[in-house]
Amino acid sequence: MDGDAMNPATGLSSGFTQEETTAMVTEAHRLGRKVITHARGAEAIRYAAKAGVDIIFHASWMDDEGLEWVVKNGCYLCPTLSLIVNDIDFTRPTDGCYPDFPDAHKRELESACKVLPKAKAAGVPFMVGSDAGFAVTPYGEWHARELEHLVRYLGFSPEEERCAARPK
């Protein structure tokens, strides 16, 4: 739905309209498929949740309207914090993305730490996943750390994070 491209005036913009998103989700569900979307910005989260996607990855910049739609349509959230936390922790001044990515990810983590606990308090189900496959999140090495992030950054208890690791 959105990625890292920022509109200076409005922040992250959805790559699809509400109508396009709804059409895609409706067709996938008609075919018996679950729909997972990558949505970090408020607009894309709102469109995805309103369309009834099953799982939203990230949701870092979710606004109150987006949260209302997430709750109403029973969407799961999968924060995948390891990419942004690892980028903050491990990027060095000699890396090509320094300082832009770590600085942007610090802002994203700050936002996620505010909005995602609201979703948890509203009873939104969470899942554990990762953005594995990047240099700072190689496959098979960061999935357990994602559980730690739910506790450290989002206020999950150890029991709650274990439940997120095995959603219904």
N, CA and C of each residue as an Amber inpcrd file, in Angstrom:
protein
   504
   0.8220000  -1.1870000   0.0000000   0.0000000   0.0000000   0.0000000
   0.8690000   1.2550000   0.0000000   1.8780000   1.2620000   0.8550000
   2.8230000   2.3760000   0.8410000   4.1890000   1.8360000   1.2210000
   5.1830000   2.6550000   1.1010000   6.5410000   2.2170000   1.4020000
   7.2840000   3.2940000   2.1340000   8.4100000   3.6860000   1.6010000
   9.2160000   4.7170000   2.2340000   9.0880000   6.0770000   1.5530000
   8.3610000   6.1470000   0.4380000   8.2350000   7.4050000  -0.2950000
   7.3370000   8.3630000   0.4830000   7.8900000   9.5060000   0.8270000
   7.1520000  10.4880000   1.6080000   6.7620000  11.6770000   0.7450000
   5.5420000  12.1340000   0.8860000   5.0940000  13.3900000   0.3130000
   5.3780000  14.4310000   1.3850000   6.1910000  15.4520000   1.0880000
   6.5510000  16.4250000   2.1350000   5.3440000  17.0970000   2.7750000
   4.2490000  17.2330000   2.0340000   3.0740000  17.9180000   2.5760000
   2.1820000  17.0020000   3.4060000   2.0890000  15.7370000   3.0490000
   1.0980000  14.8660000   3.6880000   1.6790000  13.6220000   4.3250000
   2.9580000  13.3790000   4.2160000   3.5390000  12.1650000   4.7790000
   3.4400000  11.0140000   3.7900000   3.3570000   9.7900000   4.2970000
   3.2540000   8.6160000   3.4370000   1.9200000   8.6180000   2.7070000
   1.9770000   8.3400000   1.4210000   0.7630000   8.2900000   0.6060000
   0.5000000   6.8660000   0.1620000  -0.7590000   6.5000000   0.1250000
  -1.1310000   5.1720000  -0.3470000  -0.8700000   5.0560000  -1.8380000
  -0.4330000   3.8880000  -2.2620000  -0.2040000   3.6330000  -3.6780000
  -1.4740000   3.3010000  -4.4320000  -2.5760000   3.1190000  -3.7080000
  -3.8610000   2.7660000  -4.3010000  -4.9480000   3.6220000  -3.6760000
  -6.0210000   3.8600000  -4.4170000  -7.1690000   4.5730000  -3.8790000
  -7.9830000   3.6340000  -2.9970000  -8.9430000   4.2030000  -2.2860000
  -9.8420000   3.3640000  -1.4880000 -10.5980000   2.3940000  -2.3830000
 -11.0570000   2.8690000  -3.5120000 -11.8250000   2.0280000  -4.4300000
 -10.9860000   0.8700000  -4.9530000  -9.7480000   1.1480000  -5.3320000
  -8.8600000   0.0920000  -5.8290000  -8.5610000  -0.9270000  -4.7340000
  -8.3040000  -0.4290000  -3.5380000  -8.0000000  -1.3160000  -2.4130000
  -9.1910000  -2.2160000  -2.1020000 -10.3640000  -1.6300000  -2.0540000
 -11.5740000  -2.4080000  -1.7700000 -11.8020000  -3.4640000  -2.8500000
 -11.5940000  -3.1020000  -4.1090000 -11.7810000  -4.0640000  -5.2050000
 -10.8060000  -5.2330000  -5.0760000  -9.5460000  -4.9520000  -4.7620000
  -8.5500000  -6.0260000  -4.6200000  -8.8900000  -6.9550000  -3.4620000
  -9.2480000  -6.3660000  -2.3240000  -9.5530000  -7.1690000  -1.1380000
 -10.8240000  -7.9900000  -1.3650000 -11.8190000  -7.3700000  -1.9610000
 -13.0740000  -8.0850000  -2.2370000 -12.8260000  -9.2780000  -3.1480000
 -12.0380000  -9.0930000  -4.1880000 -11.7620000 -10.1860000  -5.1290000
 -10.9360000 -11.2860000  -4.4780000  -9.9390000 -10.9210000  -3.7110000
  -9.1190000 -11.9320000  -3.0320000  -9.9750000 -12.7410000  -2.0630000
 -10.8180000 -12.0770000  -1.3090000 -11.6910000 -12.7840000  -0.3700000
 -12.7010000 -13.6590000  -1.1100000 -13.1890000 -13.1930000  -2.2580000
 -14.1050000 -14.0010000  -3.0690000 -13.4450000 -15.3110000  -3.4750000
 -12.1360000 -15.2450000  -3.6920000 -11.3680000 -16.4280000  -4.0920000
 -10.8900000 -17.2470000  -2.8880000 -11.3090000 -16.8490000  -1.6970000
 -10.9520000 -17.6000000  -0.4930000  -9.5500000 -17.3300000   0.0210000
  -8.9780000 -16.1980000  -0.3440000  -7.6070000 -15.8740000   0.0630000
  -7.5850000 -14.8300000   1.1690000  -6.6130000 -14.9420000   2.0240000
  -6.3530000 -13.9110000   3.0250000  -5.5950000 -12.7730000   2.3460000
  -5.7550000 -11.5800000   2.8950000  -5.0770000 -10.4100000   2.3300000
  -4.1840000  -9.7920000   3.3940000  -2.9120000  -9.6630000   3.0400000
  -1.9170000  -9.0210000   3.9000000  -1.4240000  -7.7910000   3.1640000
  -1.2860000  -6.6970000   3.8820000  -0.8090000  -5.4820000   3.2400000
   0.3030000  -4.8350000   4.0480000   1.1620000  -4.1450000   3.3220000
   2.2390000  -3.3500000   3.8990000   1.7260000  -1.9230000   3.9610000
   1.4320000  -1.4470000   5.1600000   0.8830000  -0.1010000   5.3040000
   1.4700000   0.5440000   6.5480000   2.2500000   1.5730000   6.3280000
   2.8580000   2.2800000   7.4420000   2.1350000   3.5920000   7.7320000
   1.7300000   4.2780000   6.6820000   1.1170000   5.5920000   6.8160000
  -0.3720000   5.5270000   7.0950000  -0.8920000   6.6180000   7.6820000
  -2.2960000   6.6690000   8.0980000  -3.2520000   6.4220000   6.9350000
  -2.9830000   7.0020000   5.7790000  -3.8860000   6.8470000   4.6430000
  -3.9840000   5.3900000   4.1960000  -2.8570000   4.7340000   4.0090000
  -2.8560000   3.3430000   3.5520000  -3.4610000   2.4110000   4.5980000
  -3.1880000   2.6700000   5.8590000  -3.7680000   1.8490000   6.9300000
  -5.2820000   1.9890000   6.9120000  -5.7500000   3.2110000   6.8030000
  -7.1920000   3.4760000   6.7700000  -7.8510000   2.7840000   5.5840000
  -7.2660000   2.9300000   4.3930000  -7.8200000   2.2820000   3.1960000
  -7.8510000   0.7670000   3.3610000  -6.7540000   0.2080000   3.8490000
  -6.6560000  -1.2500000   3.9990000  -7.6660000  -1.7630000   5.0210000
  -7.7380000  -1.1020000   6.1630000  -8.6540000  -1.5440000   7.2130000
 -10.1030000  -1.3840000   6.7710000 -10.4010000  -0.2760000   6.1240000
 -11.7720000  -0.0520000   5.6460000 -12.1740000  -1.1040000   4.6200000
 -11.2130000  -1.5390000   3.8090000 -11.4740000  -2.5710000   2.7970000
 -11.5790000  -3.9630000   3.4170000 -11.1330000  -4.1150000   4.6640000
 -11.2490000  -5.3960000   5.3500000 -10.0970000  -6.3490000   5.1250000
  -8.8680000  -5.8240000   4.9630000  -7.7240000  -6.7320000   4.8500000
  -7.6240000  -7.5670000   6.1210000  -6.9640000  -8.6810000   6.0300000
  -6.8540000  -9.5820000   7.1780000  -5.7100000  -9.1930000   8.1080000
  -4.5740000  -8.7990000   7.5230000  -3.3850000  -8.4640000   8.3130000
  -2.7420000  -7.2130000   7.7410000  -2.3870000  -6.2880000   8.6180000
  -1.6750000  -5.0770000   8.2210000  -0.2780000  -5.1310000   8.8300000
   0.7270000  -5.0990000   7.9800000   2.1120000  -5.0370000   8.4430000
   2.4780000  -3.5910000   8.7460000   3.1370000  -3.3730000   9.8220000
   3.6480000  -2.1040000  10.3330000   2.5860000  -1.3060000  11.0850000
   1.7580000  -0.5300000  10.4040000   0.7330000   0.3340000  11.0250000
   1.3440000   1.3800000  11.9490000   2.5610000   1.7770000  11.6820000
   3.3110000   2.6730000  12.5690000   2.7170000   4.0600000  12.7040000
   2.0540000   4.5500000  11.6600000   1.5260000   5.9180000  11.6690000
  -0.0090000   5.9010000  11.6730000  -0.6070000   4.8780000  12.2380000
  -2.0630000   4.7420000  12.2440000  -2.7120000   5.8970000  13.0010000
  -3.7900000   6.4250000  12.4270000  -4.5440000   7.4750000  13.1150000
  -5.7810000   6.8610000  13.7660000  -6.5580000   7.6830000  14.4660000
  -7.7250000   7.1760000  15.1950000  -8.7710000   6.5790000  14.2600000
  -8.9820000   7.1970000  13.0960000  -9.9530000   6.6420000  12.1540000
  -9.4990000   5.2750000  11.6500000  -8.2100000   5.1540000  11.3610000
  -7.6820000   3.8590000  10.9430000  -7.8750000   2.8110000  12.0140000
  -7.6320000   3.1760000  13.2680000  -7.8270000   2.2430000  14.3790000
  -9.2970000   1.8220000  14.4750000 -10.2040000   2.7690000  14.2880000
 -11.6290000   2.4210000  14.3240000 -11.9640000   1.3650000  13.2750000
 -11.4200000   1.5050000  12.0570000 -11.6760000   0.5320000  10.9900000
 -10.9950000  -0.7980000  11.2660000  -9.8080000  -0.7610000  11.8420000
  -9.1100000  -2.0040000  12.2130000  -9.9720000  -2.7920000  13.1910000
 -10.4980000  -2.1090000  14.2070000 -11.3430000  -2.7600000  15.2070000
 -12.6320000  -3.2660000  14.5600000 -13.2810000  -2.4020000  13.7990000
 -14.5750000  -2.7480000  13.1950000 -14.4720000  -3.9710000  12.2890000
 -13.3910000  -4.0730000  11.5150000 -13.2570000  -5.1560000  10.5410000
 -12.3970000  -6.3140000  11.0220000 -11.9580000  -6.2800000  12.2790000
 -11.2310000  -7.4130000  12.8430000  -9.8700000  -7.6740000  12.2100000
  -9.2120000  -6.6280000  11.7650000  -7.8800000  -6.7800000  11.1640000
  -6.8580000  -7.1240000  12.2390000  -5.8920000  -7.9570000  11.8940000
  -4.7420000  -8.2190000  12.7500000  -3.6510000  -7.2080000  12.4010000
  -2.8200000  -6.8820000  13.3810000  -1.6540000  -6.0340000  13.1340000
  -0.3910000  -6.8530000  13.3540000   0.5910000  -6.5990000  12.5170000
   1.8890000  -7.2620000  12.6030000   2.9490000  -6.1640000  12.5220000
   3.3890000  -5.6310000  13.6650000   4.2460000  -4.4440000  13.6570000
   5.5990000  -4.5790000  12.9620000   6.1840000  -5.7550000  12.9620000
   7.5010000  -5.9960000  12.3510000   8.5020000  -4.8940000  12.7080000
   8.7480000  -4.7430000  13.9910000   9.6300000  -3.6850000  14.4700000
  11.1110000  -3.9690000  14.2740000  11.4880000  -5.2090000  14.0160000
  12.9150000  -5.5420000  13.9500000  13.6730000  -4.7520000  12.8910000
  13.0660000  -4.5290000  11.7300000  13.7780000  -3.7690000  10.6960000
  14.1120000  -2.3720000  11.1860000  13.1290000  -1.6720000  11.7460000
  13.4100000  -0.2930000  12.1400000  14.3280000  -0.2290000  13.3670000
  14.1300000  -1.1340000  14.3130000  14.9980000  -1.1460000  15.4990000
  16.4260000  -1.5260000  15.1080000  16.5830000  -2.5490000  14.2790000
  17.9260000  -2.9490000  13.8540000  18.5990000  -1.8520000  13.0470000
  17.8340000  -1.1590000  12.2210000  18.4000000  -0.0620000  11.4470000
  18.9160000   1.0320000  12.3800000  18.1520000   1.3310000  13.4150000
  18.5840000   2.3240000  14.4050000  19.8310000   1.8220000  15.1350000
  19.8110000   0.5560000  15.5650000  20.8920000   0.0140000  16.3880000
  22.1900000  -0.2640000  15.6320000  22.0880000  -0.6690000  14.3650000
  23.2730000  -1.1950000  13.6830000  23.8070000  -0.3610000  12.5180000
  23.0720000   0.6450000  12.0530000  23.5800000   1.4580000  10.9480000
  24.7310000   2.3220000  11.4440000  25.7720000   2.3630000  10.6530000
  26.9840000   3.1030000  11.0100000  27.1820000   4.2880000  10.0660000
  27.9390000   5.2830000  10.4840000  28.1670000   6.4720000   9.6530000
  28.7440000   6.1660000   8.2680000  29.3900000   5.0360000   8.1070000
  29.9560000   4.6920000   6.8000000  28.9350000   4.0270000   5.8660000
  27.7420000   3.7030000   6.3790000  26.6940000   3.0800000   5.5590000
  26.0260000   4.1250000   4.6720000  25.6550000   3.7210000   3.4930000
  25.0720000   4.6350000   2.5210000  23.7600000   5.2590000   2.9550000
  23.0190000   4.6070000   3.8080000  21.7150000   5.1330000   4.2370000
  21.8170000   6.0320000   5.4700000  23.0440000   6.2090000   5.9660000
  23.2530000   7.0030000   7.1810000  23.3020000   8.4800000   6.8380000
  22.6860000   9.3790000   7.5560000  21.8540000   9.2010000   8.7450000
  20.3490000   9.1500000   8.4330000  19.9860000   9.2190000   7.1590000
  18.5710000   9.3650000   6.7920000  17.6840000   8.2300000   7.2970000
  18.0440000   6.9730000   7.0000000  17.1850000   5.8590000   7.4080000
  17.0940000   5.7190000   8.9210000  18.2150000   5.7170000   9.6390000
  18.0800000   5.5940000  11.1020000  17.2550000   6.7350000  11.7090000
  17.4300000   7.9430000  11.2020000  16.6580000   9.0670000  11.7310000
  15.1690000   8.9010000  11.4310000  14.8400000   8.4870000  10.2080000
  13.4380000   8.2540000   9.8440000  12.8560000   7.1160000  10.6680000
  13.6470000   6.0870000  10.9000000  13.1450000   4.9540000  11.6720000
  12.9960000   5.2890000  13.1560000  13.7880000   6.2180000  13.6620000
  13.5840000   6.6760000  15.0470000  12.2190000   7.3530000  15.1680000
  11.8730000   8.1920000  14.1770000  10.5650000   8.8460000  14.1880000
   9.4410000   7.8140000  14.0550000   9.6540000   6.8120000  13.1930000
   8.6350000   5.7750000  13.0290000   8.4480000   4.9730000  14.3120000
   9.5340000   4.6330000  14.9830000   9.4410000   3.8840000  16.2300000
   8.7130000   4.6980000  17.2960000   9.0040000   5.9980000  17.3670000
   8.3020000   6.8680000  18.3190000   6.7980000   6.8430000  18.0590000
   6.4120000   6.9290000  16.8030000   4.9910000   6.8940000  16.4510000
   4.3820000   5.5370000  16.7900000   5.0710000   4.4660000  16.3990000
   4.5670000   3.1110000  16.6770000   4.3690000   2.8990000  18.1740000
   5.2730000   3.4260000  18.9830000   5.1750000   3.2620000  20.4390000
   3.9850000   4.0180000  21.0240000   3.4510000   4.9740000  20.2770000
   2.2610000   5.7050000  20.7220000   0.9850000   5.0550000  20.2120000
   0.9520000   4.6890000  18.9330000  -0.3160000   4.2420000  18.3330000
  -0.5890000   2.7490000  18.5190000   0.4220000   1.9250000  18.4910000
   0.1690000   0.4810000  18.5750000  -0.3180000   0.0370000  19.9610000
   0.1580000   0.6230000  21.0650000  -0.4460000   0.2790000  22.3520000
  -1.9390000   0.6570000  22.4240000  -2.3350000   1.7100000  21.7200000
  -3.7620000   2.0530000  21.6580000  -4.5440000   0.9170000  21.0010000
  -3.9720000   0.3530000  19.9450000  -4.6250000  -0.7640000  19.2570000
  -4.7080000  -1.9710000  20.1820000  -3.6420000  -2.2290000  20.9020000
  -3.6350000  -3.3440000  21.8640000  -4.7180000  -3.1320000  22.9100000
  -4.8220000  -1.9090000  23.4320000  -5.8340000  -1.6010000  24.4500000
  -7.2520000  -1.7330000  23.8960000  -7.4090000  -1.5270000  22.5860000
  -8.7230000  -1.6500000  21.9470000  -9.0650000  -3.0950000  21.6190000
  -8.1500000  -4.0220000  21.9450000  -8.4090000  -5.4400000  21.7110000
  -8.0400000  -5.9450000  20.3300000  -7.2750000  -5.1710000  19.5870000
  -6.8510000  -5.6010000  18.2530000  -5.8850000  -6.7740000  18.4040000
  -6.0850000  -7.8400000  17.6330000  -5.1410000  -8.9650000  17.6990000
  -3.8310000  -8.6310000  16.9910000  -2.7380000  -9.0520000  17.5790000
  -1.4040000  -8.8300000  17.0160000  -0.8020000 -10.1570000  16.5850000
   0.0570000 -10.0850000  15.6000000   0.8300000 -11.2400000  15.1340000
   2.3030000 -10.8730000  15.1660000   3.1350000 -11.8730000  15.1690000
   4.5780000 -11.6650000  15.1060000   5.0450000 -11.9990000  13.6970000
   5.8250000 -11.1110000  13.1360000   6.4130000 -11.3290000  11.8250000
   7.6560000 -10.4750000  11.7280000   8.2790000 -10.4840000  10.5720000
   9.4860000  -9.6750000  10.4370000   9.6270000  -9.1900000   9.0090000
  10.4810000  -8.2290000   8.8410000  10.8800000  -7.7720000   7.5170000
  12.1920000  -8.4520000   7.1530000  12.2510000  -9.7520000   7.3480000
  13.4750000 -10.5060000   7.0760000  13.8430000 -10.4070000   5.6050000
  15.1260000 -10.4570000   5.3610000  15.6300000 -10.4360000   4.0020000
  16.4700000  -9.2110000   3.6960000  16.5360000  -8.2710000   4.6060000
  17.3860000  -7.0980000   4.4350000  18.7170000  -7.3640000   5.1400000
  19.7000000  -6.5450000   4.8610000  21.0180000  -6.7380000   5.4780000
  20.9340000  -6.6920000   7.0020000  20.0670000  -5.8340000   7.5500000
  19.9690000  -5.7260000   9.0060000  18.9620000  -6.7100000   9.6040000
  18.2920000  -7.4800000   8.7540000  17.3440000  -8.4940000   9.2470000
  17.4490000  -9.7560000   8.3960000  18.5810000 -10.4530000   8.4670000
  18.7240000 -11.6660000   7.6530000  17.7170000 -12.7430000   8.0500000
  17.3600000 -13.5560000   7.0890000  16.4000000 -14.6360000   7.3360000
  16.8380000 -15.5220000   8.4850000  15.8760000 -15.8540000   9.3610000
  16.1050000 -16.8210000  10.4180000  16.8140000 -16.3150000  11.6480000
  17.1800000 -15.0500000  11.6790000  17.9680000 -14.5610000  12.8080000
  17.2350000 -13.5890000  13.7270000  16.0840000 -13.0520000  13.3200000
  15.5000000 -11.9550000  14.0840000  14.0800000 -12.2000000  14.5620000
  13.5340000 -13.3630000  14.3080000  12.1430000 -13.5940000  14.6720000
  11.9240000 -13.5840000  16.1830000  12.8270000 -14.1320000  16.9450000
  12.6760000 -14.1210000  18.4000000  12.8060000 -12.7010000  18.9440000
  13.6320000 -11.8990000  18.3150000  13.7900000 -10.5190000  18.7910000
  12.4940000  -9.7330000  18.6110000  11.7200000 -10.1020000  17.6010000
  10.4350000  -9.4350000  17.3820000   9.5450000  -9.5850000  18.6210000
   9.5950000 -10.7430000  19.2700000   8.8390000 -10.9490000  20.4980000
   9.3080000  -9.9950000  21.6000000  10.6060000  -9.8250000  21.7030000
  11.1580000  -8.8900000  22.6870000  10.6630000  -7.4720000  22.4360000
  10.5560000  -7.0930000  21.1630000  10.1130000  -5.7340000  20.8220000
   8.6750000  -5.4810000  21.2520000   7.8170000  -6.5160000  21.1700000
   6.4320000  -6.3450000  21.6130000   6.3880000  -5.9950000  23.1000000
   7.2780000  -6.6030000  23.8780000   7.3360000  -6.3350000  25.3120000
   7.9980000  -4.9810000  25.5680000   9.1590000  -4.7690000  24.9910000
   9.9420000  -3.5630000  25.2790000   9.2920000  -2.2840000  24.7800000
   8.7770000  -2.2950000  23.5660000   8.2930000  -1.0640000  22.9510000
   6.7730000  -0.8860000  23.0050000   6.0190000  -1.9810000  23.0580000
   4.5630000  -1.8520000  22.9510000   3.8230000  -2.2390000  24.2310000
   4.5560000  -2.6240000  25.2650000   3.9260000  -2.8890000  26.5450000
   3.2300000  -4.2280000  26.6800000   3.5700000  -5.1920000  25.8280000
   3.0070000  -6.5320000  25.9640000   3.6180000  -7.2220000  27.1730000
   2.8430000  -8.0540000  27.8250000   3.3940000  -8.9170000  28.8630000
   4.0270000 -10.1190000  28.1540000   4.8910000 -10.8760000  28.8290000
   5.4480000 -12.0740000  28.1960000   4.3610000 -13.0390000  27.7150000
   3.2750000 -13.1740000  28.4680000   2.1830000 -14.0540000  28.0390000
   1.5120000 -13.5170000  26.7710000   1.3060000 -12.2180000  26.6990000
   0.6800000 -11.6190000  25.5190000   1.5520000 -11.7810000  24.2780000
   2.8590000 -11.6330000  24.4430000   3.7320000 -11.7800000  23.2650000
   3.7480000 -13.2200000  22.7890000   3.6360000 -14.1640000  23.7080000
   3.5640000 -15.5650000  23.2790000   2.2700000 -15.8250000  22.5230000
   1.1810000 -15.1970000  22.9400000  -0.0910000 -15.3420000  22.2110000
   0.0220000 -14.7410000  20.8120000   0.7300000 -13.6340000  20.6830000
   0.9230000 -13.0240000  19.3530000   1.7470000 -13.9180000  18.4500000
   2.5810000 -14.7500000  19.0440000   3.4080000 -15.6560000  18.2630000
   2.6270000 -16.8400000  17.7080000   1.4480000 -17.0590000  18.2510000
   0.6180000 -18.1650000  17.7530000  -0.8470000 -17.7050000  17.6680000
  -1.1190000 -16.7980000  16.7010000  -2.4900000 -16.2660000  16.5870000
  -3.4910000 -17.3410000  16.1820000  -4.7350000 -17.0640000  16.4490000
  -5.8130000 -18.0130000  16.1140000  -6.1010000 -18.0110000  14.6310000
